[in-house]
Amino acid sequence: MQALLLVGSLLLLAVAVPAAILEIALTAGNPARAALVHGLQPAAGGEARLEASRALAVAFGDSSPAEVDLGLLALARARRLVASSTADALPLFADAARHFERGLARDPAQPFAWALLAHVHLALGEPETARRALALSYRTGPVSPSLVRVRAPLALLLAKPPDPSILPHLRRDLQALARRRDGWLVGWARAAGLEEQLERLLDAPLAGSRPAQIARSRTAERSGPR
């Protein structure tokens, strides 16, 4: 009996110790992950801790979230490189795609990961694959502020030709931004030269645009003294 108890205790210890080590490692990488999710540069050494902790998680079999985080890291590194050398960035984009695809194969209900994979495929010059990934992001996740900022710019870039699997969702995302009076996407669309396209999708002129100025002028004329 005592021998059985001893064996049971050793088995529990064998499971608990690696799990505890993994939890500590994951915690060490979390600050860098949070920074990357918000488009920020992690603190010095943060990316290395994130990479090491997620590689450990993959080795222990906790692979889906870890693969997605490794994809996020590769994508961030590729984006930093692309301004100076597209050729050097392409292998990192391909690496990001592999990590996202592995994570999504194990758990497809990850709208954020699908959206990031869509960004990667667009960067690799694969717009049709990007559209499919974006459509799966909309299918697996509802409108939320964090997802809007990832999906809406991509959907605008992919909206030509109009894609019926994307456009209704994009309009909902845009309406959510409008309700929150979030002007971030408007500024992005202007910088990207997509202002008119955004106006068509919203069925309304953007504040500060020439159509909006004309609309205000006509309203003032109609409401002026008679």
C-alpha positions as CSV (number, residue, x, y, z in Angstrom):
1,M,0.0,0.0,0.0
2,Q,2.8,2.4,1.0
3,A,4.6,1.5,-2.3
4,L,1.4,2.4,-4.3
5,L,1.1,5.7,-2.4
6,L,4.8,6.5,-3.1
7,V,4.4,5.7,-6.8
8,G,1.3,7.9,-6.9
9,S,3.1,10.8,-5.2
10,L,6.0,10.5,-7.6
11,L,3.6,10.6,-10.6
12,L,1.9,13.7,-9.3
13,L,5.3,15.3,-8.7
14,A,6.3,14.4,-12.2
15,V,3.3,16.2,-13.6
16,A,3.2,19.1,-11.2
17,V,6.8,20.2,-11.4
18,P,7.0,20.6,-15.2
19,A,3.6,22.4,-15.1
20,A,4.9,24.8,-12.5
21,I,8.1,25.4,-14.5
22,L,6.0,26.0,-17.6
23,E,3.7,28.5,-15.8
24,I,6.7,30.5,-14.5
25,A,8.2,30.5,-18.0
26,L,4.9,31.7,-19.6
27,T,4.5,34.4,-17.0
28,A,8.0,35.7,-17.9
29,G,7.0,36.1,-21.5
30,N,3.6,37.7,-21.0
31,P,4.8,41.4,-20.8
32,A,6.4,41.2,-24.2
33,R,3.3,39.5,-25.6
34,A,1.1,42.3,-24.2
35,A,3.3,44.9,-25.8
36,L,3.3,43.3,-29.2
37,V,-0.5,42.9,-29.1
38,H,-0.8,46.6,-28.6
39,G,1.8,47.4,-31.3
40,L,4.5,48.5,-28.9
41,Q,8.1,47.6,-28.6
42,P,8.8,45.2,-25.7
43,A,11.3,46.1,-23.1
44,A,14.9,44.9,-23.6
45,G,15.1,41.1,-23.4
46,G,11.3,40.8,-23.5
47,E,11.2,39.2,-27.0
48,A,13.9,36.7,-26.1
49,R,11.9,35.7,-22.9
50,L,8.7,35.4,-25.0
51,E,10.4,33.2,-27.6
52,A,12.0,30.9,-25.0
53,S,8.9,30.5,-22.9
54,R,6.6,29.7,-25.9
55,A,9.2,27.3,-27.4
56,L,9.1,25.5,-24.0
57,A,5.3,25.5,-24.1
58,V,5.4,23.8,-27.5
59,A,7.8,21.2,-26.2
60,F,5.5,20.5,-23.3
61,G,2.5,20.1,-25.6
62,D,0.7,23.3,-24.7
63,S,1.1,24.3,-28.3
64,S,-1.8,26.2,-29.7
65,P,-1.6,29.5,-27.8
66,A,2.2,29.2,-27.8
67,E,2.4,28.8,-31.6
68,V,0.1,31.9,-32.1
69,D,2.4,33.9,-29.8
70,L,5.5,32.8,-31.8
71,G,3.7,33.9,-34.9
72,L,2.9,37.2,-33.4
73,L,6.6,37.6,-32.5
74,A,7.8,36.7,-36.1
75,L,5.2,39.1,-37.6
76,A,6.5,42.0,-35.4
77,R,10.0,41.3,-36.4
78,A,9.1,41.1,-40.1
79,R,7.3,44.4,-39.9
80,R,10.3,46.1,-38.4
81,L,12.5,44.7,-41.2
82,V,10.2,45.4,-44.1
83,A,10.9,49.1,-44.2
84,S,14.6,48.5,-44.8
85,S,14.7,45.1,-46.6
86,T,11.6,43.3,-48.0
87,A,13.8,40.4,-49.0
88,D,15.0,39.9,-45.4
89,A,11.4,40.2,-44.1
90,L,9.8,37.6,-46.3
91,P,11.3,34.6,-44.4
92,L,10.0,36.0,-41.2
93,F,6.5,36.5,-42.7
94,A,6.6,32.9,-43.9
95,D,7.7,31.8,-40.4
96,A,4.8,33.7,-38.8
97,A,2.4,32.0,-41.2
98,R,3.6,28.6,-40.2
99,H,3.2,29.3,-36.5
100,F,-0.3,30.8,-36.9
101,E,-1.4,27.8,-39.1
102,R,-0.1,25.3,-36.5
103,G,-1.9,27.1,-33.7
104,L,-5.1,27.4,-35.6
105,A,-5.0,23.7,-36.7
106,R,-5.2,22.8,-33.1
107,D,-7.7,25.4,-32.1
108,P,-9.5,27.2,-35.0
109,A,-11.7,29.4,-32.7
110,Q,-9.1,32.2,-32.5
111,P,-10.4,35.3,-34.4
112,F,-7.3,37.4,-33.5
113,A,-4.9,34.7,-34.9
114,W,-7.0,34.4,-38.1
115,A,-6.8,38.2,-38.5
116,L,-3.0,38.2,-38.0
117,L,-2.7,35.3,-40.5
118,A,-4.6,37.4,-43.0
119,H,-2.1,40.3,-42.5
120,V,0.7,37.8,-43.1
121,H,-0.8,36.4,-46.3
122,L,-1.3,39.9,-47.7
123,A,2.3,40.8,-46.9
124,L,3.3,37.6,-48.8
125,G,1.3,38.8,-51.8
126,E,-1.5,36.3,-51.4
127,P,-4.7,38.5,-51.2
128,E,-7.2,35.6,-51.9
129,T,-5.7,33.6,-49.0
130,A,-5.8,36.7,-46.9
131,R,-9.5,37.2,-47.6
132,R,-10.2,33.6,-46.6
133,A,-8.4,34.0,-43.3
134,L,-10.1,37.4,-42.6
135,A,-13.5,35.8,-43.3
136,L,-12.7,33.1,-40.8
137,S,-11.7,35.8,-38.2
138,Y,-15.1,37.4,-38.6
139,R,-16.8,34.0,-38.5
140,T,-15.1,33.0,-35.3
141,G,-15.2,36.3,-33.4
142,P,-17.8,39.0,-32.9
143,V,-17.1,42.8,-33.1
144,S,-14.8,44.0,-30.3
145,P,-12.6,47.1,-29.9
146,S,-9.4,45.1,-30.0
147,L,-10.4,43.1,-33.1
148,V,-11.7,46.2,-35.0
149,R,-8.2,47.8,-35.0
150,V,-6.7,44.6,-36.4
151,R,-9.4,43.7,-38.9
152,A,-10.8,47.0,-40.3
153,P,-7.7,48.3,-42.0
154,L,-7.1,44.9,-43.6
155,A,-10.7,44.6,-44.7
156,L,-10.4,48.1,-46.3
157,L,-7.3,47.0,-48.2
158,L,-9.0,43.8,-49.3
159,A,-12.4,45.4,-50.2
160,K,-11.6,45.6,-53.9
161,P,-13.3,43.7,-55.4
162,P,-16.1,43.7,-52.8
163,D,-16.2,40.4,-50.9
164,P,-19.6,39.4,-49.6
165,S,-18.0,37.3,-46.9
166,I,-16.2,40.4,-45.5
167,L,-18.1,43.6,-46.3
168,P,-21.1,43.2,-43.9
169,H,-18.8,42.4,-41.0
170,L,-16.5,45.4,-42.0
171,R,-19.5,47.7,-41.9
172,R,-20.4,46.5,-38.4
173,D,-16.8,47.1,-37.3
174,L,-16.9,50.6,-38.8
175,Q,-20.2,51.4,-37.1
176,A,-18.8,50.2,-33.8
177,L,-15.9,52.6,-34.2
178,A,-18.3,55.4,-35.1
179,R,-20.4,54.8,-32.0
180,R,-17.3,55.0,-29.9
181,R,-16.3,58.2,-31.7
182,D,-13.0,56.5,-32.5
183,G,-11.2,58.6,-35.1
184,W,-8.2,56.3,-35.4
185,L,-9.4,54.4,-38.5
186,V,-10.3,57.7,-40.3
187,G,-6.8,58.9,-39.8
188,W,-5.4,55.6,-41.0
189,A,-7.6,55.6,-44.1
190,R,-6.6,59.2,-45.0
191,A,-2.9,58.3,-44.7
192,A,-3.4,55.2,-46.8
193,G,-5.4,57.0,-49.5
194,L,-8.6,55.0,-48.7
195,E,-10.7,57.9,-47.5
196,E,-13.3,57.7,-50.3
197,Q,-13.6,54.0,-50.0
198,L,-14.2,54.3,-46.2
199,E,-16.9,56.9,-46.9
200,R,-18.7,54.6,-49.4
201,L,-18.7,51.8,-46.8
202,L,-20.0,54.1,-44.1
203,D,-22.5,55.6,-46.6
204,A,-21.5,59.0,-45.1
205,P,-18.8,61.6,-45.6
206,L,-16.0,61.6,-43.1
207,A,-15.6,64.7,-40.8
208,G,-13.1,67.1,-42.3
209,S,-13.3,65.6,-45.8
210,R,-14.4,67.7,-48.8
211,P,-17.7,65.8,-49.2
212,A,-18.4,66.5,-45.5
213,Q,-17.6,70.2,-46.0
214,I,-20.0,70.4,-48.9
215,A,-22.7,68.6,-46.9
216,R,-22.4,71.0,-44.0
217,S,-22.5,74.0,-46.4
218,R,-25.7,72.7,-48.0
219,T,-27.3,72.1,-44.6
220,A,-26.4,75.6,-43.6
221,E,-28.0,77.0,-46.8
222,R,-31.2,75.1,-46.2
223,S,-31.4,76.1,-42.5
224,G,-30.5,79.8,-43.1
225,P,-32.9,82.8,-43.0
226,R,-35.8,82.6,-45.5
